[in-house]
Amino acid sequence: MIVWLASYPRSGNTLLRTVFKQTMDLSSRTDSLDENGHGDDPSGVWTRLVGVEPIKSDWQTFYQQASESDTVYLVKTHHHPIDAQPAIYVVRDGRKACLSYLHFHRSFRDGGSLAGIVSGLSECGDWSRSLSGVEPARAHHGGALRTTRNKNPDKIFSQTISTRNKDRTAG
């Protein structure tokens, strides 16, 4: 079984993966060949700290085998999960996520512009669209964890982690 770790870029997916690795020794894979160069880590630091584990076959073969397995495979994605397997959706304030994504593009990619990122011209689309189909089911006020469900609640369960905490910003 696959458990999707879904998020808009720069929203905390790597932090979540690190928590899983450091607290429960759970490794994760990605649905993309783009692991920002960390997939090719001869020293093993990225694997030890974050738990990145490369897929040893092509994506389709891995996806089919993992989906049919009783073993849980955590798979990071910056897109909507492609099926109804369980998902954990990490959400960060869109303004902060977009600005961080801009800095990332300027430091490691083609530069880009804030207008381009906000309007969805990047490879992951826009922040608002990344949330479509994810509906809040119950909010824990004052906390950082919020439970959400997809429009098909019998099939997908999501945990939404928000970096916004009103108690810290209130004064």
DOLUM-378448 format. One record per residue (C-alpha): residue in three letters; x, y, z. Coordinates in steps of 0.2 Angstrom, whole numbers, plus 5000, padded with zeros to 4 digits. Layout:
% DOLUM-378448
+-----+------+------+------+
|  aa |   px |   py |   pz |
+-----+------+------+------+
| ala |    X |    Y |    Z |
...
+-----+------+------+------+
***
This chain:
% DOLUM-378448
+-----+------+------+------+
|  aa |   px |   py |   pz |
+-----+------+------+------+
| met | 5000 | 5000 | 5000 |
| ile | 5006 | 5018 | 4996 |
| val | 5003 | 5032 | 5008 |
| trp | 5005 | 5048 | 4999 |
| leu | 5015 | 5063 | 5007 |
| ala | 5007 | 5077 | 4996 |
| ser | 5011 | 5095 | 4997 |
| tyr | 5014 | 5111 | 4987 |
| pro | 5033 | 5114 | 4985 |
| arg | 5041 | 5122 | 5000 |
| ser | 5027 | 5117 | 5012 |
| gly | 5036 | 5106 | 5024 |
| asn | 5036 | 5089 | 5015 |
| thr | 5055 | 5086 | 5019 |
| leu | 5052 | 5091 | 5037 |
| leu | 5038 | 5078 | 5038 |
| arg | 5049 | 5065 | 5030 |
| thr | 5063 | 5069 | 5042 |
| val | 5051 | 5067 | 5057 |
| phe | 5046 | 5050 | 5050 |
| lys | 5064 | 5044 | 5048 |
| gln | 5071 | 5051 | 5064 |
| thr | 5056 | 5046 | 5076 |
| met | 5050 | 5030 | 5068 |
| asp | 5064 | 5025 | 5056 |
| leu | 5052 | 5026 | 5041 |
| ser | 5060 | 5029 | 5024 |
| ser | 5051 | 5037 | 5009 |
| arg | 5052 | 5038 | 4990 |
| thr | 5046 | 5051 | 4978 |
| asp | 5035 | 5050 | 4963 |
| ser | 5047 | 5061 | 4953 |
| leu | 5064 | 5058 | 4947 |
| asp | 5068 | 5076 | 4953 |
| glu | 5074 | 5074 | 4971 |
| asn | 5084 | 5090 | 4969 |
| gly | 5100 | 5079 | 4968 |
| his | 5097 | 5071 | 4984 |
| gly | 5093 | 5054 | 4977 |
| asp | 5111 | 5052 | 4971 |
| asp | 5119 | 5053 | 4988 |
| pro | 5135 | 5043 | 4989 |
| ser | 5138 | 5048 | 5007 |
| gly | 5121 | 5042 | 5012 |
| val | 5118 | 5058 | 5023 |
| trp | 5101 | 5062 | 5014 |
| thr | 5096 | 5044 | 5016 |
| arg | 5101 | 5044 | 5035 |
| leu | 5093 | 5061 | 5039 |
| val | 5078 | 5062 | 5029 |
| gly | 5075 | 5044 | 5024 |
| val | 5075 | 5046 | 5005 |
| glu | 5075 | 5029 | 4997 |
| pro | 5077 | 5027 | 4979 |
| ile | 5065 | 5017 | 4968 |
| lys | 5075 | 5003 | 4961 |
| ser | 5064 | 5000 | 4946 |
| asp | 5054 | 5011 | 4934 |
| trp | 5040 | 5021 | 4942 |
| gln | 5026 | 5010 | 4934 |
| thr | 5033 | 4994 | 4941 |
| phe | 5036 | 5001 | 4958 |
| tyr | 5019 | 5009 | 4959 |
| gln | 5010 | 4993 | 4954 |
| gln | 5020 | 4982 | 4966 |
| ala | 5018 | 4995 | 4981 |
| ser | 5000 | 4997 | 4978 |
| glu | 4997 | 4978 | 4979 |
| ser | 5008 | 4975 | 4994 |
| asp | 5003 | 4974 | 5012 |
| thr | 5019 | 4984 | 5016 |
| val | 5017 | 5003 | 5018 |
| tyr | 5027 | 5013 | 5006 |
| leu | 5028 | 5032 | 5010 |
| val | 5028 | 5042 | 4993 |
| lys | 5031 | 5060 | 4992 |
| thr | 5022 | 5070 | 4978 |
| his | 5020 | 5088 | 4974 |
| his | 5004 | 5083 | 4964 |
| his | 4988 | 5076 | 4969 |
| pro | 4988 | 5058 | 4973 |
| ile | 4984 | 5048 | 4958 |
| asp | 4973 | 5036 | 4967 |
| ala | 4962 | 5033 | 4982 |
| gln | 4976 | 5026 | 4993 |
| pro | 4979 | 5035 | 5010 |
| ala | 4987 | 5052 | 5010 |
| ile | 4995 | 5065 | 5022 |
| tyr | 4993 | 5082 | 5015 |
| val | 5005 | 5095 | 5021 |
| val | 4999 | 5113 | 5020 |
| arg | 5008 | 5129 | 5023 |
| asp | 5002 | 5147 | 5022 |
| gly | 5001 | 5150 | 5003 |
| arg | 5010 | 5167 | 5004 |
| lys | 5025 | 5159 | 5013 |
| ala | 5025 | 5144 | 5002 |
| cys | 5025 | 5154 | 4986 |
| leu | 5039 | 5166 | 4992 |
| ser | 5050 | 5151 | 4998 |
| tyr | 5047 | 5143 | 4981 |
| leu | 5052 | 5159 | 4973 |
| his | 5068 | 5159 | 4983 |
| phe | 5071 | 5141 | 4979 |
| his | 5069 | 5144 | 4960 |
| arg | 5081 | 5159 | 4961 |
| ser | 5094 | 5149 | 4970 |
| phe | 5093 | 5132 | 4961 |
| arg | 5083 | 5134 | 4945 |
| asp | 5079 | 5146 | 4932 |
| gly | 5075 | 5161 | 4942 |
| gly | 5057 | 5163 | 4939 |
| ser | 5046 | 5177 | 4946 |
| leu | 5033 | 5178 | 4960 |
| ala | 5019 | 5182 | 4948 |
| gly | 5024 | 5166 | 4938 |
| ile | 5023 | 5156 | 4954 |
| val | 5007 | 5163 | 4961 |
| ser | 4999 | 5161 | 4944 |
| gly | 5004 | 5143 | 4943 |
| leu | 5017 | 5144 | 4929 |
| ser | 5029 | 5132 | 4938 |
| glu | 5029 | 5114 | 4936 |
| cys | 5018 | 5111 | 4951 |
| gly | 5004 | 5123 | 4947 |
| asp | 4998 | 5136 | 4959 |
| trp | 4995 | 5134 | 4978 |
| ser | 4976 | 5136 | 4978 |
| arg | 4974 | 5123 | 4965 |
| ser | 4985 | 5111 | 4975 |
| leu | 4972 | 5111 | 4988 |
| ser | 4957 | 5108 | 4977 |
| gly | 4948 | 5091 | 4982 |
| val | 4955 | 5092 | 5000 |
| glu | 4941 | 5097 | 5012 |
| pro | 4943 | 5101 | 5030 |
| ala | 4933 | 5088 | 5041 |
| arg | 4938 | 5094 | 5058 |
| ala | 4950 | 5108 | 5064 |
| his | 4960 | 5108 | 5080 |
| his | 4959 | 5127 | 5085 |
| gly | 4975 | 5134 | 5092 |
| gly | 4985 | 5118 | 5086 |
| ala | 4996 | 5114 | 5071 |
| leu | 4987 | 5098 | 5066 |
| arg | 4971 | 5098 | 5056 |
| thr | 4961 | 5083 | 5050 |
| thr | 4955 | 5084 | 5032 |
| arg | 4946 | 5072 | 5020 |
| asn | 4945 | 5071 | 5001 |
| lys | 4929 | 5073 | 4992 |
| asn | 4928 | 5055 | 4993 |
| pro | 4930 | 5052 | 5012 |
| asp | 4928 | 5033 | 5011 |
| lys | 4944 | 5032 | 5000 |
| ile | 4957 | 5045 | 5006 |
| phe | 4961 | 5051 | 5023 |
| ser | 4973 | 5066 | 5025 |
| gln | 4982 | 5074 | 5039 |
| thr | 4985 | 5093 | 5036 |
| ile | 4999 | 5101 | 5045 |
| ser | 4998 | 5120 | 5045 |
| thr | 5013 | 5130 | 5049 |
| arg | 5001 | 5144 | 5054 |
| asn | 4999 | 5145 | 5073 |
| lys | 4988 | 5160 | 5079 |
| asp | 4995 | 5158 | 5097 |
| arg | 5013 | 5162 | 5091 |
| thr | 5008 | 5177 | 5080 |
| ala | 4995 | 5185 | 5091 |
| gly | 5007 | 5195 | 5101 |
+-----+------+------+------+
***
